[in-house]
Amino acid sequence: MPIIREIQCNNFKLLVWKIEEEQEFFLDKLVLSSIEKLEFNSIKPVNRRLEWLATRYVQRILVSDTIYKDDFGKPFLSKMPGHLSLSHCSGFAAVIYGNEAVGIDVEIVHPKVERIASKFLSKKELAFIDQQFSTKHLTLCWSIKESVYKYYGRKNLAFIEGMHIHAFALEDSEVKVQLLTSNSKEVVKINIECIENMVLSYLSA
């Protein structure tokens, strides 16, 4: 079983799966709702279909229920209580399920992040990036903001103006982010890890 990270605590459960199977493996084991089937059939790239299936399979391991999405695209369970967040990238699927709001993101470390860094990081945030390992550091920053965006769960959150990452080093395991919205201001803590060529970030309220 290719589970490469598993966490179970009082507030949440988390699984990260390394995708080594073909689509048929997941299709044979999943019972999808009509809404899930519509979403799956709308996905055209083969690799994205595989990642989508793997994520639903991992979700079913954590909590056996089908998924719907609200008006903002945030996933929720059809019958079970609790909060859910999903993520997938090339070769990996990750899910977190908790009692309160949660967020999770996985990203492959890739040089393309260098080209878009100024679109999601402020000058103050760019200043603490380790230039020797900038690709990994920038990828972690992107992942952190993705996790916070999913945790927030609504679409009116700007990546630069709405989320400010406190300076952190690559060896850190926890990062603070100031979350600024029109109605509130709060500081959230995000856990970060590097696994193989992938970065993982997650948080629970």
Residue, then its C-alpha position, 0 to 999 in steps of 0.5 A: m500500500p503506497i501510503i507515504r504519510e499518515i497522521q491521526c490526532n484528535n482534531f484531524k486525520l491525514l493521508v498522502w498516497k504515492i500513485e503507482e496504480e492505473q485508473e482501473f485499480f481505482l475505478d474497480k474500488l470506487v463507487l462514485s455518486s452521479i455528481e462525482k461521475l459528472e465531474f470525473n467525465s468532465i476531466k480530459p487529460v489522462n493524468r488528471r483523471l488518474e490523480w482525481l480518482a486517487t484522491r477520491y480513493v484516499q478520501r474514502i480510506l479516511v472517511s467513507d462518504t461521497i463528496y459534493k462541492d459548495d458554491f465556492g468549489k469547497p468539498f464537503l461530505s454528503k452524510m458525514p459531519g466534519h471538514l475536508s480538503l483534497s490535493h493532488c499533483s503528478g504522482f501524489a494524492a493527499v487528503i485531510y479530514g477534521n472536526e474544524a476547517v482544514g486545508i492541504d496542498v501537495e506540489i512537485v518541486h519544479p523550476k516553473v515556480e521561479r517565473i511566477a513567484s512575484k505573482f503570489l509573493s510580496k517583496k517582503e516575502l521574496a526577501f526571505i527566500d533561500q537563493q541556494f534552494s530557491t525552487k524548493h523554498l518558492t514551491l513551499c510558499w505556493s503550497i502554503k498559500e494554497s493550503v490557506y486558500k482552501y482552509y478559508g474556503r471562499k474565492n475572495l482571498a488574494f494571494i498577495e494582499g490577503m495572505h502574508i507568510h512570516a519568514f521561515a527556513l527550509e528546515d522549519s516544520e511550522v510556518k505562520v501566515q497572517l490571513l487578512t479579509s474584509n471582515s477579519k484578521e487572524v494568524v494561522k499555523i501551517n505544517i510543512e514537510c518535504i517528501e521525495n520531490m514533493v512538498l506538503s503543507y496542511l493546517s487545521a483550525 
